[in-house]
Amino acid sequence: MPDPKKGVVQARVEKVDGEMSVREAGKKGGDTVRDRYGSGFYEEIGRKGGQATRERHGAEFYEAIGQKGGKVVKNKYGSDFYEEIGHKGGQKVKKLIAEAKKTLAAEEQKKS
């Protein structure tokens, strides 16, 4: 099997009960790659792909697809959706900060 960083990863597909869907074969191949190279491998190739796309299309490309996606979400869920998810995110951050302060205070108390 060739090095996946240099070329195409080839995965064997064993037929179970004579048939395997394309989806099942893809999942099996993805699981095999993850087991062999670790989940960080996908992060690495994703970062490389993102850099290549940025070099090929420019930063404006990401801005354009972000705006396009935002319009789709706005049309599907309405503009109030952004307020709702922003509030939820803010509450989560507030909770995490409070937990971190509590943990730090407990650690400081142990040191004293």
C-alpha positions, 0 to 999 in steps of 0.5 A: 500500500503506498504512503497516503501522504504521497498518493492514493490510499488503497483499501481492500473491501471484503464483501459480506453476504455478497454485497456492500454499499458504497457508503459501507465501503467508504466507512470501512476504508475511513476506519482502516485509515484512522486505525492505521494513521490516527485521527490526526491524519485527517486534520493534517490532510484537511489543513493541507487541502485548505492551504492548497485551496486558499493558494489556488482561489484566494481568501476571497473564495472563503469569504464568498462561500461563507456568505453564501452559506450564511444566506442559506441558513438565514433563509432556512431558519430566519434571522432570529436564529443567529440571535438564539445561537449567539445567546446559547454560545454566550451562556456556554462561555459564561458557564465554562468561565465560572467552572474554570474560576471555581477550579482555580479557586479550589487549586489555590485553596489546596496550595494554601 
